[in-house]
Structure formats: structure tokens, C-alpha cells
Amino acid sequence: MHDDYPRALAEAKRTGRLLFVDAWAPWCHSCQSMRAFVLTDPALAPLANDFVWLAVDTEKDENVAFTRGHGNRVWPTLWVIDPKDESAVLRWEGTATAPELVELLSSVRTKDPSRDAFARANVLAARGDGAGAEHAYRAAMAVQGSDRPRAVEAYVALLAARKDHAACADAASAEAEALPPGTSRAAVVATGLSCARDANHRATDALAALAERIARDPDARTAADDRSALFEELVETKRARGDDAGAKELARSWAAFLEAEAARATSNEARAVFDPHRLSAYVAAGDPARAIPMLRASERDFPNDYNPPARLARAYLELRQLEEARAAIGRAAARVYGPRSLRVLALAADIAKARGDAAEERHALEQALARTASGVVMNEGQQKLRASLEERLARLPR
């Protein structure tokens, strides 16, 4: 089912099944990767009748009733909800391959949280008990078994979420090398490298070396989207160290990898999964013009999607083709909805500023704030972005 939580909940209650919810957003490349490559995978077929399946676009107004009670901190977030009382028994923040998702959802059905540390940690995390979840994930990490990599992944993510960057880097560097190939290892390394960079941690070099090894390894157990995220962290690490030449060289490798993955895609939807990271790689390599043909194609293929024209606008702004950027962001602004309006209209303001049009910059910021004035559920990052746009508007001369 799509964007109908009341109907899905009623069906779960009627059938006595747990409710699985993919809480996603159209701008989220990892969400799109899950939708294109994982949630349609035949490997999930054995679980088809064990859950009621719902996809929720967290940006849509009609989903506010769900997002108020089950808000995302990151995208995607995969929820499992007990229909008896609408309590969450799983809130998995991030992605998984199809086999990993089968194992994760099977554990929800078969493991008793009163006896199993991983199951208990998932319930505590889903209900917002960060301290309890952290303790339970550490207990699960002490048990050798199939759940251990996911316990490490969740534990490192909790440390990063509370901004304990040194502890996050310590945990990632201690655990990552021994984890088996797959989503958890890639996520631990990417999160740990980000933490190490922020903390100027001694583990930065070792985590960067492991990140590059995984990013360049074609092992099918690690999704292309996860490998791309590692390239992104590596480019950011080189930039942070002032190695601009090294960052550009690595970005060219990143772009080549993504181009090969996009060429293998069997549908327009699967190809477009790689658009945002391809744009980032081209910009990092100093060649944003390479993004223009792919983004034009995506806008033709998905005429109602605000993402292709918004990304085109960013590419044109990088190229200082300001009239083309203005036209593209206008198309995106006409299509965007929900909290993403903040970023799209902030980009419109940036383009107006580059053009020297203070009145249009002010109008874009006013529109961003008006569209998110009330009734829109935003996470902490989105609230901070909105506050920054309010401050920016207040600084503009009248």
C-alpha cells in the first residue's frame, strides 16, 4: 500500500499481522535505491504474507498522522509496528540488501525481546530510549551470531547521532575490519570515517584506507549506493585535509564507478537512483557540465518530479549559467512539496543572489518559510535549516 496508514493499520489489525513501513522521501537516493533494488527483490517473497506492507512518502501532507508519531531522523527509516497499540518494535535507520532485510524482519517475528539483546535493543531504539538501546546493542555485540554486524551498525549510528564523535570513531575502528562484507560494514566505516574526520581522530587514516578498499571492491554483498557513500566520505576527508587535487582525482573515480552502475540499470527508475551522487561526483571533480545530459533525461522521464530540475539548477549555478539555473529552479519550485521546499527554495534564493536580484532572493526565502509555516512535520535538521533561512531573510535589506 502507498500513503494510506489508516488503511494499512486496519488491515494489520484485521489479519493479526505486523505492519512494515518504508518511510522514505523522493529526494533520498538511498530510499530510491531501496525501492529500485531491494523492496522489489524476489528474495522478500517468503515474507509477503507475514506483514502488511506500506510505503509512506514522509513529505506528503496526507502522511502527517503517521510522521507525527513515527518521525524520521534519517532516510530511509524502516519501521515495524504492532497494530494492537501502534507501538514500534523496529525502527531501522538506513538500508539493507534484500537478504539482509529478510534476516532482519525474520528476527522481528521470531525473537523474544525479553531474552534476545538485539531484539530488545531494536524495541528500545524504536521507542526512543537511546540509552537503553545503546546498552542492549553493546550486549548484542558481545554475542557472536548473524545479528552482530547490525548491532555494531546501530551502536555506531547511535554514537554519531548523539555527536560523540570520538567514541563513534573508536567503535568503528575497533569493529569494522572484522565485519563481513555487506551493508553493516559499509555503514560502520562511512559513519566512523565521518566521526573521525569531525574529531580529528587518530583512526582517520585507517578508516579511510578501509573505506577506499570497500568502495573499489565489486563484491555484490555491498550495494552500489553504499559504495558510493564511501567514495563521498573519502572525497570529504581529502577536502578537509586540504588535499584538493586528491579529492578531484578520487571524485573522477567515483564518477566513473557511478556511470558504470547507471549503464547497467534495467529501468529509468534504477538509472536515476544514481543521479544525485553522480552530480556530487561531477561537482567534486570540477566538471558539473557532465551532469547536464543525465539530468535533462531524468526530467523528461519523470516530468512530475522536482528532483531533476532542482539538480539541474545546482549544476547550472556551479557553471554560472544563471538564467538556465533560474528557469530550472522555477520548474522545481512549482513541483516541490513538504519540508523539501526549504532546500529547493533556498537554492532559488542562492541563484537570485548570484544574479544580483535581492527582491527575488527575498521572495524565494519568504516562500520557503510560508510553505513550512504550520502543519509540516520536520526533523531537527530541517528545523535548523528553516531557522537559518529565517535569519537570512532578516538580514536582507528591505
N, C-alpha and C positions, 0 to 999 in steps of 0.2 A: 504494500500500500504506500501511497505518497501523500504527505502533508495532510493527514487526517488522523491525528492522535486519538480523538474520541472514538472513532470507528474502530481503530486498531485495538484500543484498550477494551472496548466492548467485546470484540472478537476473542481477545485473550481471556477475558473473564468467562465468556460462554464456553470456550473449549478447554479451559483449565491449563492453557499453555503460557509460558513466559513470553514477554514481549521484547523483541530485539529492535533497537532503534539505531539507525545510522544517522547521526546528527552532523550534517555536512553544510557546505556553503559553495556557491558556484565559483568563487574566486580561489578556492583552496585546491592547489594542484594535487596534494596527497589525497584529498577527498575524491577528486576526479580519477585519480589512479585506482583507488579502491573500487569505484563504480565501474570503471572500464575493464579492470583486470582481475578483480577478486570477487566481488559480490555476484558476478555472473558466472563464476567458475563452477563446472560440474562437480567439483570436489565437495561443494556445500550441499549437494542434493540429499545425502543421507540425513541432514538436519532439517530438511524442508518442513516436515510435519511436527517438529519438536518446538518450534517457536512461531509466533505471529511476527511477520517481518514488516517493518515500517522505515521509510526514508523521510527525514524531516529536513527541509531547507531552513536553516536557523535564521535566515534573513527575512523570511516572509511574515507578513502581519498575521496571517491565519495560524501561525505556529507559536504565537506568543504564550498561549496557555501552557504549551509544553516547555518552552525555553525558560519561562519564569521559574518553573520547578526543577528543571534539569538543564541548567545553563552550561555552555561550553567554556572551558578555559583555553583549550586548543582545538584545532580542527584537523581531521575529524575526531569526534568522540563517539565511541560505540557503547551504547547502553543496553543493559538487560534489566527489565523492570518486572517486578512481581505484581500482577494485576489485582491481587487481593487488596493491597493497600497502597499501590503505586510507589512502593519503595524500590530503590535501585539496589540490585545485587551485584552489578558490574558497571563500572564507568572506566572504559579503557580509552585512554587518551593517546591516540596515534593510530598506526596502521598495523597490518599483518598480511602475510601471504595467505592464500586460500587454505593450505594445510595447517598453518599456524592458527587461523581463525577457527577452523574445525576443532582443533585441540583446545583452544581457549573456551569456546562455547560448550564443548563437551564437559569441560571441568566444572562449568557453572551448574550443569544439570546433575552431575554425579558426585560432587564433593561436598561434604558437610562442613560448613564454616566453623562449627564448634570443635572440629577435630583437625582440619587441614589449614595450615597457616596461610597458604596462598589464597584459598577461597575466602578466609577470614579477612585478609588484607584487602581483597577486592571489594568486599562488602563495606568495610570501614572507609575505604577511599571513596566509594560511590556515595556514601552518606556524609562526606565532608570531614571525617575525623582523620586529619592529616597525621597527627602524632601517633594515633593508634595504628594507622595503616603503615607508617614507617617502621614501627616496631614489628608488626606482623610480616612485612616484606623482608626484614632482616632475618626473622625466624625462618621464612620460606627459603631464603638464600642459603641457610645452613643445611638444607636437605638436598641431596643430590637426586635430581629427577628431571622430568620433562618440563616442569613449571619453573625451574630455577632461572633460565635466561629471562623469562618475562618478569620474574620477581626482581632481578637485577635492573632490568629496564625501568620498571615502575619506581624502584627505590631511587635510582639516579635522577629520574624525572622529578620526583618529589623534592629532592635536594635542590635541583635547579629552580623549581617553582618558588621555593622559599628564599631563593637568592643566596644560598650557602655555597658560593662558587668553589671555595677551596675544598669543602667536603665532597661536593659533586665531582670535582676533578680527581680527588683521591680515590673515590669509589670506582670511577670509570677506569682509571689507570690500573687499579688493583684487579679488576674483574674482566676487562674487555678481551684481553688476549686469549683467555681460556674459554670464552663463549663460543658456541658453534656458529657457523655461518648462518645468517638469516636476519630478520628484521630487528631482533633484540640487540644483536651485536652492533649492527649499523647504528641503531638509535643511541645505544650507550656511548659509542665512540663520538658520534656527532654532538650529543649533548655534553659529553665530557670535554671535548675539544673547545666548545663554546665557553664552558665554565672556566677551563684552564686559561683561555685567552683573556677572559674578563678578570681573572685573579692573578694574571702574570705568574702562573703556576709552573713549577719545575717539570710537570708532566706534559707540558705543551708539545715538546719535540717528539716524545714517544707516541702521544696520541695522534699527532699529525702524520707521523710515519705510518701508523696503523690505518688511519683514515685513508691515506692515499693508496695503500695496498688493497683495501677493500673496494675503494672506488674504481680501481682499474681491473679488479678481478671479475671475470664474466660468470662467476658461479651463479647459477639460476636460483639458488636459495635466497639470494638477496635481490629485492626488487629494484628495477631501474630507478624508480623515484627515490629510494633510499640511497643508492649510489650517487645520484645527482645531489642529494642533500649533503653528502660528504664532500663532494667537489666544492659546493658552495661554502662550507665551513673552512675548507683549505684555502680558498681564494681570500676569504675574510681574514684568515690568520696571517697570510702573507702581506696583505694590505696593512694590517695592524702593526706589523713589524717594519713597515716602510719599504718592503720589497715589491715595488710596483711592477718591475719587469717580470719578476717571478709570478706575480698574480696574473698578469696578462698572458704569460705563457701557459699557465695552468688553465686559465679560462678558455684558451683555444682548445686544449684537450677536452675540457668539459663540454664545449660546444660540439666538438666532433663526436663525442660519445652520444650526446642527445640527438644529433642529426641521424646517427645510425639507428637509434631506438625508434625515432619517429618514422624513419623509412620502413621499418619492419611492421608498423602498425597496420592492422587489418580493417580499420574504420576511421572515419574522420574524427569521431569522438576520442578514439585511442591516440591518434596523432596529436590532437590538440591538448592532451594531457601534458605534453612536454613544452607547450608554448611559453608559460611563464618562466621556467628555468632557462629555456633557450634565449629568451630576451635578456635575462640577467647575465647569462654567459657572454652573449654578444656585447652587451654594455661593458662588462668587466674586461673583455678583450679589446675594447676600444673600437668596436665595429658594429654599432647599433643598426646600421643600414641593412645588415644581413637579416634582421628580424622582419623587415617590411613585407616581403613577399609572403612569408608564412602567416603573418597576422592578417593581411588582406584576404588570404584564402580562408582563414578561420572566420572572418567577418562574413564572407559570402556563404560559408557552410552553416553558420549559426547566426542568422540575421537578428534574432531577438536577444542575443547575449551581449551584455555590456562589456565583457572582458576583452574581446579582441580590439574594439575601438579604444578602450582605455589603455591597453598596452601599446597600440599604435601611437597614441598621443604621447606616451612616455618616450618611445623611440624617436618620434619627430622632435620632441623637446631636446633630447640628447643631441640631435643633429642640427638644432637651431632652425628647423623648418617650422616656424612658429604659426603660420597660417594653417598649414596642414595639421599641426598639433591642435589648434583651436577647433578646427572642424571635427577632428576625430573625438576630442573630449566632449564636444557638444552632442555627438551621437551616443556616447557612453552615458552622459548625464541624463539623456532622455529615457534610457532603459534601466538604469540602476535603481535599486530599492534597498530598504533596510539600512543597517549600520554601514554597509559598504559605501553608501552615499558620501560618508565622511572622506574616505580616501580619494574617490573619484573627483569630488568637488574640490578637495584640497589640491589635486593635480590641476584642475581647471584654474584655480587661483594662482598656482605657480606659473602656468602658461600665460595668464593675463599679466602677471608681474613681469615676466620676461619680455612681453610685448609693450610694457610701459603703460598699461591700461589699468589705473588704480580703481576706477569705477567698476570695471568688470571683475577685478580681483575681489573687491568688497562684495559684489553681488554673489559670486561663487561661494564665498565664506558664509554669507547670510543664508544661502540656500542649503548649505551643508548643515547648519545649525537648525534651520527651520524643519528640515526633513527628519531630524532626530530629536525634536524638542520634547516629545512625550510619547509614551506607549511603546517605545522601542527598547528591547532588551539588549544591553551591551555588557561585555565583559570588562575587566579592569583596563586592559589595553585600549579598548575602544573608548572608554570613558576618558582616559588620559588624552587620547587623540582629540576628542571633542573639546576638552578643556584647553588644549593648546591652540585649537582653531579660534576659540573664543578670545584668547589672549592676543592672537594675531590680528583678529578683527579690531579689537580695542586699540591696537597700536596704529592702525591705518588712519591717515589724516582724512578729515571729512571735507 
